[in-house]
Amino acid sequence: MVEVFITDVKDDCEAQMLLGRIHAAFTGYKANFDLDDCDRILRVLSSNGFVETCHVIRLLKDLGCHAEVLPDIVPDARY
C-alpha cells in the first residue's frame, strides 16, 4: 500500500534527514519526497501492506514538520 502526504518540507537537506528518520523508525517502509510538487509530497510504501499514517504524521511533527494525508478524490462517474 502507498500513502501520500502533503508536507511543508522546505528543501532536499530536510527531506533527506526526514527520510533517514522514517526508514529508521519504520522497517518495511520505503519513502520518498517530491519537492517539485506544489504540495511537497511524501510517498510512503509499506511492504507489510499498511502505512500507519498517524505514526508517520506524529514522527514528522516531532521533527518540526507538518504533514497530512492527501485525500483520495474520486471523479464523479456521471460525467
C-alpha positions as CSV (number, residue, x, y, z in Angstrom):
1,M,0.0,0.0,0.0
2,V,1.2,3.5,-0.8
3,E,0.1,6.5,1.3
4,V,0.6,10.1,0.1
5,F,1.1,13.1,2.4
6,I,1.1,16.8,1.9
7,T,4.1,18.4,3.8
8,D,5.8,21.7,4.4
9,V,9.3,20.3,3.8
10,K,11.5,23.2,2.7
11,D,14.4,21.7,0.9
12,D,16.3,18.5,-0.1
13,C,18.5,18.6,3.0
14,E,15.5,18.5,5.3
15,A,13.8,15.8,3.1
16,Q,16.9,13.6,3.3
17,M,17.1,13.9,7.1
18,L,13.4,13.0,7.4
19,L,13.7,10.0,5.1
20,G,16.5,8.7,7.3
21,R,14.4,9.0,10.4
22,I,11.3,7.5,8.7
23,H,13.3,4.5,7.4
24,A,14.9,4.0,10.9
25,A,11.6,4.2,12.7
26,F,9.6,2.1,10.3
27,T,11.2,-1.0,9.0
28,G,9.4,-2.2,5.9
29,Y,8.6,1.3,4.7
30,K,10.1,2.9,1.6
31,A,9.6,6.7,1.4
32,N,10.4,9.5,-1.0
33,F,9.7,13.2,-1.4
34,D,8.6,15.1,-4.5
35,L,9.6,18.6,-3.6
36,D,8.8,19.8,-7.1
37,D,5.1,19.2,-6.5
38,C,3.3,22.2,-5.0
39,D,2.2,20.1,-2.1
40,R,5.8,18.9,-1.3
41,I,4.6,15.3,-1.5
42,L,5.8,12.5,0.7
43,R,5.0,9.0,-0.6
44,V,5.3,6.0,1.8
45,L,5.2,2.4,0.6
46,S,4.7,-0.4,3.2
47,S,5.9,-3.9,2.4
48,N,3.5,-5.0,5.2
49,G,0.5,-3.7,3.3
50,F,-0.5,-0.9,5.7
51,V,1.0,2.5,6.4
52,E,0.4,3.8,9.9
53,T,-0.4,7.3,8.9
54,C,-0.9,8.7,12.4
55,H,2.6,7.4,13.4
56,V,4.2,8.9,10.3
57,I,2.5,12.3,10.9
58,R,3.5,12.2,14.6
59,L,7.1,11.5,13.8
60,L,7.2,14.3,11.3
61,K,5.5,16.7,13.8
62,D,8.1,15.7,16.4
63,L,10.8,16.7,13.9
64,G,9.2,20.1,13.3
65,C,7.4,19.2,10.0
66,H,3.7,19.4,9.2
67,A,2.2,16.5,7.2
68,E,-1.3,15.4,6.4
69,V,-2.8,12.7,4.3
70,L,-3.6,13.7,0.8
71,P,-7.3,12.8,0.4
72,D,-8.4,10.5,-2.4
73,I,-10.5,12.3,-4.9
74,V,-12.9,10.1,-6.8
75,P,-14.2,11.7,-10.0
76,D,-18.0,11.8,-10.4
77,A,-19.0,8.9,-12.7
78,R,-21.9,10.9,-14.1
79,Y,-19.7,13.0,-16.4
